[in-house]
């Protein structure tokens, strides 16, 4: 409503200040074209050049390369997991993984999940930093056109802006990680290593590697915690200030038009 009111006030002011109706129409159409079409597009192109975001393919290739450097839990000769096995055996005072009080496969899965999740979080943080820089640069154009100002304010107040998106991703990843690690602990503590090894050959072992359904019912549901209204308002404050600046400009135009009509 505020955005539409700004345009109505601008139309009234320009119509009062213009020498003719045709001049007013040309001025208003030109202003709208610049404000709603040209400047927002220029803003996006300028931001993409200043803060380029790696493509999905490029990011995936880099991620896969770094994942391979972490180690292969399925390779007995892998340096990292060989050292992990040595530390685990030493901590429990045994010489073989078969003698561990916990299922070795479950321990390896938990360790592998910790390493890979840490890397995923690092990559997400890098991407989020670039995206935040992009949004900040776009927000600067709010003083060049009220279209950018109203778009930024609307997204933040509605809870659909970048901060809300990143907040959802962070909470979803934390929930996923906790869920997977809970399953890995269940694997390590509730399934015998010997049964795990014989599962494909012995039907009895197949039954013994199953866990009770009660474990699945205990797994928590995901619940997104959105930002409160005060947080949304704080995030939208810069865009609202720019919108207020445009309102002050339009009021000044109206005041000038009123003085001219009075004369």
Phi and psi in degrees as a GROMACS rama.xvg file:
@    title "Ramachandran Plot"
@    xaxis  label "Phi"
@    yaxis  label "Psi"
@TYPE xy
-63.7338  -41.4737  UNK-2
-62.6713  -46.7035  UNK-3
-64.65  -37.4495  UNK-4
-63.117  -36.6217  UNK-5
-61.6984  -45.0182  UNK-6
-66.2132  -40.5224  UNK-7
-62.2438  -43.6516  UNK-8
-64.7063  -39.61  UNK-9
-63.6451  -40.682  UNK-10
-62.6737  -43.8381  UNK-11
-63.356  -43.8516  UNK-12
-64.9619  -46.8846  UNK-13
-64.9878  -39.348  UNK-14
-63.2076  -35.3367  UNK-15
-75.6075  -31.8647  UNK-16
-85.4786  -25.8472  UNK-17
-70.5513  151.97  UNK-18
-75.6402  -24.5341  UNK-19
-149.701  167.15  UNK-20
-65.063  -39.8866  UNK-21
-65.2177  -38.8056  UNK-22
-64.8144  -39.0445  UNK-23
-64.1413  -43.7055  UNK-24
-63.362  -45.8572  UNK-25
-62.1075  -42.1852  UNK-26
-63.7828  -44.6552  UNK-27
-69.1129  -42.0057  UNK-28
-63.5638  -42.0949  UNK-29
-63.8527  -42.5015  UNK-30
-63.5536  -43.1446  UNK-31
-64.616  -41.3681  UNK-32
-60.8557  -45.0742  UNK-33
-65.1524  -45.9004  UNK-34
-72.6936  -38.4137  UNK-35
-98.9573  -20.5823  UNK-36
-118.415  -57.3326  UNK-37
-71.6955  -56.2407  UNK-38
-62.5536  -45.2433  UNK-39
-59.8998  -37.6208  UNK-40
-69.0103  -41.975  UNK-41
-61.9476  -38.9136  UNK-42
-61.292  -46.5103  UNK-43
-62.6328  -45.8036  UNK-44
-64.3869  -41.2487  UNK-45
-64.8336  -40.4133  UNK-46
-68.104  -41.531  UNK-47
-63.7625  -32.601  UNK-48
-76.0938  -37.9586  UNK-49
-76.9154  -36.4402  UNK-50
-128.937  72.3847  UNK-51
-68.7967  140.298  UNK-52
-103.417  128.283  UNK-53
-56.7894  147.29  UNK-54
-68.9624  162.494  UNK-55
-61.6714  -41.1957  UNK-56
-63.8987  -46.1651  UNK-57
-61.5143  -43.7913  UNK-58
-65.184  -40.7889  UNK-59
-64.5228  -40.0725  UNK-60
-64.0807  -42.9014  UNK-61
-64.7333  -40.7488  UNK-62
-64.3335  -44.2167  UNK-63
-64.003  -37.6637  UNK-64
-63.8905  -42.3063  UNK-65
-71.956  -31.6778  UNK-66
-63.392  -39.8196  UNK-67
-64.5912  -31.5652  UNK-68
-71.9425  -21.5933  UNK-69
-67.5326  -30.8721  UNK-70
126.03  159.065  UNK-71
-114.514  110.673  UNK-72
-68.1571  -16.7547  UNK-73
-88.787  -5.38912  UNK-74
-102.407  115.56  UNK-75
-64.4982  -23.6397  UNK-76
-95.5733  3.91146  UNK-77
-63.5826  128.898  UNK-78
-59.428  -44.5593  UNK-79
-65.3763  -51.2183  UNK-80
-74.2185  -22.7995  UNK-81
-65.7424  -41.3042  UNK-82
-67.9848  -37.8756  UNK-83
-62.2968  -40.6242  UNK-84
-64.0643  -41.0662  UNK-85
-63.0488  -44.5028  UNK-86
-65.2131  -39.4451  UNK-87
-66.3622  -44.78  UNK-88
-63.3972  -40.5773  UNK-89
-66.0837  -39.5512  UNK-90
-64.8363  -35.6245  UNK-91
-94.8307  -3.54191  UNK-92
69.0982  37.4145  UNK-93
-127.008  166.301  UNK-94
-103.804  -18.2659  UNK-95
-131.099  152.23  UNK-96
-66.8209  -25.4149  UNK-97
-65.1261  -23.1297  UNK-98
-93.6391  0.257458  UNK-99
-67.3653  146.518  UNK-100
-73.0186  -9.88688  UNK-101
-119.964  160.13  UNK-102
-73.0928  120.543  UNK-103
-60.4862  -38.5994  UNK-104
-64.5439  -37.9493  UNK-105
-65.6321  -38.5074  UNK-106
-64.9104  -42.1646  UNK-107
-64.9219  -41.7121  UNK-108
-61.3606  -42.0286  UNK-109
-64.9575  -42.686  UNK-110
-66.6755  -42.7423  UNK-111
-62.7103  -38.4927  UNK-112
-66.0075  -39.0707  UNK-113
-60.869  -46.2766  UNK-114
-66.1222  -48.1296  UNK-115
-67.3942  -39.2664  UNK-116
-65.5282  -38.2365  UNK-117
-61.0652  -40.735  UNK-118
-67.7969  -41.0426  UNK-119
-60.9307  -41.6309  UNK-120
-65.4992  -39.404  UNK-121
-62.3046  -44.2385  UNK-122
-65.5134  -39.9787  UNK-123
-63.9302  -37.9005  UNK-124
-66.1503  -39.3836  UNK-125
-63.4738  -45.2323  UNK-126
-63.7416  -41.921  UNK-127
-63.1027  -37.2647  UNK-128
-63.3721  -42.1089  UNK-129
-65.8332  -42.7708  UNK-130
-63.6927  -38.9992  UNK-131
-65.6664  -40.2948  UNK-132
-62.5521  -38.7295  UNK-133
-62.8753  -45.6277  UNK-134
-63.8637  -39.8934  UNK-135
-62.1225  -40.9285  UNK-136
-66.8132  -39.1806  UNK-137
-65.7922  -40.4798  UNK-138
-60.5987  -29.3567  UNK-139
-62.4987  -26.5543  UNK-140
-77.0497  -2.50122  UNK-141
-63.2999  -25.2138  UNK-142
-83.6108  -6.41633  UNK-143
-98.4554  -21.9571  UNK-144
-156.387  136.534  UNK-145
-69.0943  -15.5564  UNK-146
-63.6992  -44.2062  UNK-147
-66.6587  -38.4264  UNK-148
-63.2094  -47.8919  UNK-149
-69.5022  -33.6466  UNK-150
-66.093  -45.4031  UNK-151
-64.0032  -43.9164  UNK-152
-64.5598  -42.7804  UNK-153
-63.4654  -44.6854  UNK-154
-61.3753  -43.8576  UNK-155
-70.0325  -42.9159  UNK-156
-68.3186  -30.5852  UNK-157
-82.9341  -9.10235  UNK-158
77.9182  28.384  UNK-159
-123.29  20.1062  UNK-160
-84.816  -176.92  UNK-161
-62.8755  -41.698  UNK-162
-59.7975  -40.1851  UNK-163
-68.1148  -38.536  UNK-164
-62.7406  -47.4122  UNK-165
-66.8192  -34.6534  UNK-166
-62.8425  -42.1204  UNK-167
-64.9014  -44.6864  UNK-168
-61.2792  -42.1762  UNK-169
-64.6876  -43.7849  UNK-170
-68.7438  -37.8377  UNK-171
-66.2481  -40.1767  UNK-172
-67.6788  -40.1567  UNK-173
-62.2245  -40.4877  UNK-174
-66.6627  -44.0996  UNK-175
-61.6759  -44.0656  UNK-176
-63.4736  -45.4361  UNK-177
-62.4727  -38.0191  UNK-178
-66.5975  -46.6473  UNK-179
-64.7306  -42.0267  UNK-180
-68.4492  -30.5967  UNK-181
-66.026  -40.3158  UNK-182
-67.0617  -37.708  UNK-183
-65.1998  -39.6222  UNK-184
-64.369  -38.7598  UNK-185
-63.3932  -38.9313  UNK-186
-63.4892  -43.7504  UNK-187
-71.0815  -35.133  UNK-188
-99.7855  -24.3467  UNK-189
-108.413  -4.44981  UNK-190
-125.601  127.834  UNK-191
-71.9235  141.904  UNK-192
-63.1131  -38.9072  UNK-193
-63.3949  -42.4746  UNK-194
-65.9057  -35.2258  UNK-195
-62.1285  -39.8509  UNK-196
-71.2426  -33.574  UNK-197
-94.0454  4.4803  UNK-198
-58.317  -38.7606  UNK-199
-76.5435  -16.0345  UNK-200
-108.914  -29.3983  UNK-201
-114.424  115.223  UNK-202
-59.3931  -33.3513  UNK-203
-64.083  -39.5615  UNK-204
-65.3313  -33.6331  UNK-205
-59.6294  -42.0935  UNK-206
-69.6564  -36.1665  UNK-207
-73.1959  -17.952  UNK-208
-87.6733  -2.43845  UNK-209
-82.0603  150.513  UNK-210
-112.716  157.313  UNK-211
-66.1587  149.295  UNK-212
-63.6318  -22.0638  UNK-213
-60.9792  -30.2258  UNK-214
-62.8991  -38.8199  UNK-215
-70.8185  -34.4313  UNK-216
-70.678  -20.0095  UNK-217
-82.9944  -12.4367  UNK-218
-67.1729  131.302  UNK-219
-72.8538  149.566  UNK-220
-81.6272  155.198  UNK-221
-82.5146  132.286  UNK-222
-132.183  114.807  UNK-223
-76.8018  130.376  UNK-224
-101.969  100.6  UNK-225
-76.9238  163.518  UNK-226
-68.0036  145.744  UNK-227
-75.9169  163.898  UNK-228
-55.359  -37.2278  UNK-229
-64.3336  -39.9688  UNK-230
-66.3332  -41.435  UNK-231
-63.1462  -40.983  UNK-232
-64.6663  -39.8416  UNK-233
-64.4519  -39.2797  UNK-234
-68.3389  -31.0708  UNK-235
-88.2407  -5.09779  UNK-236
-57.924  -45.4664  UNK-237
-58.627  -43.0316  UNK-238
-67.5155  -37.4805  UNK-239
-66.8241  -35.2604  UNK-240
-64.2527  -42.5056  UNK-241
-62.7349  -41.0416  UNK-242
-63.9656  -37.665  UNK-243
-64.0676  -36.4886  UNK-244
-62.779  -41.3546  UNK-245
-65.4766  -36.1804  UNK-246
-62.8275  -41.2  UNK-247
-64.1004  -38.8696  UNK-248
-63.139  -43.84  UNK-249
-66.144  -38.0993  UNK-250
-63.7103  -37.2894  UNK-251
-64.9497  -40.5471  UNK-252
-61.8395  -42.493  UNK-253
-62.8651  -40.9812  UNK-254
-63.6243  -42.5625  UNK-255
-62.5793  -40.0701  UNK-256
-65.4966  -38.5749  UNK-257
-64.4272  -41.1724  UNK-258
-64.6763  -39.0496  UNK-259
-65.9242  -42.9166  UNK-260
-65.0694  -32.529  UNK-261
-66.9923  -34.6415  UNK-262
